[in-house]
Amino acid sequence: MYAPVAFLHCMPCEFVWRESAARRRDRQEQLETSLPADLQHQYRLVGDWVRGQMAAHEGEVRFRIIDAASVEGWIKSLWYGVRHYPAVIVDRRTKSVGLPLERASTLVAQRLMAHSTFHPPSQGRSA
């Protein structure tokens, strides 16, 4: 998905600047203006969906948000054949593209259900 961008100083400078009210205003302005309104709305929807999934599945899922405009996002888009965003890839195999995210929720639930019913064969030998 497309993600808002904030440019930061080096770590020691950030430590000093983060205490400044002026810097907080600058950073908030960067985040508010780094994406058009429709993409900001989409970013909020995806963020809310991720938080909801994490709450619903309590530590059973991991998410990795990748900015589609980054080099990594471009490579992953090519790899998975994604041309529209947001895209949710489950277990590096199954994908859900676009809004609403109900299909993505279904894919996550199916994956968790399959994982919970799968029991690997015993490693021990039987006599």
C-alpha positions in Angstrom: 0.0 0.0 0.0 1.0 3.6 -0.2 2.2 4.9 3.1 2.8 8.5 4.4 6.4 9.6 4.7 8.1 11.7 7.3 11.7 12.8 6.9 13.7 12.7 10.1 17.1 14.0 11.4 19.9 11.8 12.6 19.1 10.0 15.8 20.9 12.4 18.2 19.2 15.4 16.6 15.8 13.6 16.7 16.3 13.1 20.4 16.6 16.8 20.9 14.0 17.8 18.3 11.3 15.5 19.5 11.0 17.6 22.7 10.2 20.7 20.6 6.6 21.6 20.0 7.7 23.1 16.6 9.1 19.8 15.4 5.9 17.9 16.4 3.9 20.4 14.3 6.3 19.9 11.4 6.2 16.2 11.6 2.4 16.2 11.8 2.2 18.5 8.8 4.5 16.2 6.8 2.3 13.2 7.6 -0.9 15.0 6.8 0.4 16.3 3.4 2.5 13.4 2.2 -0.6 11.6 0.7 -3.7 12.8 -1.1 -6.9 12.6 0.9 -8.1 9.4 -0.8 -4.9 7.6 0.0 -4.9 8.9 3.6 -8.4 7.4 4.0 -7.2 4.1 2.5 -4.2 4.1 4.9 -6.5 4.6 7.9 -8.8 1.8 6.7 -5.9 -0.6 6.4 -4.5 0.5 9.7 -7.8 -0.1 11.4 -8.2 -3.5 9.7 -4.7 -4.6 10.8 -5.4 -3.5 14.4 -8.7 -5.4 14.3 -7.1 -8.5 13.0 -4.4 -8.4 15.6 -7.0 -8.0 18.4 -9.2 -10.7 17.0 -6.4 -13.2 16.6 -4.3 -12.2 19.6 -0.7 -12.9 18.5 -1.5 -15.5 15.9 -0.8 -13.2 12.9 2.0 -11.0 11.9 1.7 -8.1 9.5 4.4 -6.3 7.5 3.3 -3.0 5.9 5.3 -2.2 2.8 5.1 1.1 1.0 4.1 0.4 -2.6 6.2 3.3 -3.8 9.4 2.0 -2.2 11.9 -0.2 -4.0 10.9 -3.2 -1.9 7.2 -2.5 -2.7 7.9 -2.3 -6.4 9.8 -5.6 -6.3 7.1 -7.3 -4.3 4.4 -6.0 -6.6 6.2 -7.5 -9.5 6.8 -10.8 -7.7 3.2 -11.2 -6.6 1.6 -9.7 -9.7 0.0 -6.8 -7.8 -1.1 -3.8 -9.7 -3.7 -2.3 -7.4 -3.5 -1.4 -3.7 -3.9 -2.1 -0.9 -2.9 -5.8 -1.4 -2.7 -8.4 1.4 -0.5 -11.4 0.8 -1.2 -14.4 3.1 1.7 -16.9 3.6 3.5 -15.6 0.5 0.9 -17.4 -1.7 -2.7 -16.1 -1.6 -3.5 -12.5 -2.3 -6.4 -10.1 -1.8 -6.3 -6.8 -3.8 -8.2 -3.6 -3.1 -10.9 -2.5 -0.8 -13.0 -3.6 1.0 -10.8 -6.0 3.1 -13.4 -8.7 3.7 -11.7 -11.1 1.3 -8.4 -10.5 3.2 -10.1 -11.2 6.5 -11.4 -14.5 5.1 -8.0 -15.5 3.8 -6.4 -14.8 7.2 -9.2 -16.8 9.0 -8.9 -19.7 6.5 -5.1 -19.8 7.0 -5.4 -19.8 10.8 -8.1 -22.5 10.7 -6.0 -24.7 8.4 -3.0 -24.2 10.7 -4.9 -25.1 13.8 -6.3 -28.3 12.3 -2.9 -29.4 10.9 -1.0 -31.7 13.1 2.4 -32.9 11.7 3.2 -36.6 11.9 5.0 -37.8 14.9 8.8 -37.9 14.5 9.2 -41.0 16.7 9.3 -44.5 15.4 6.6 -47.0 16.3 7.3 -50.7 17.0 
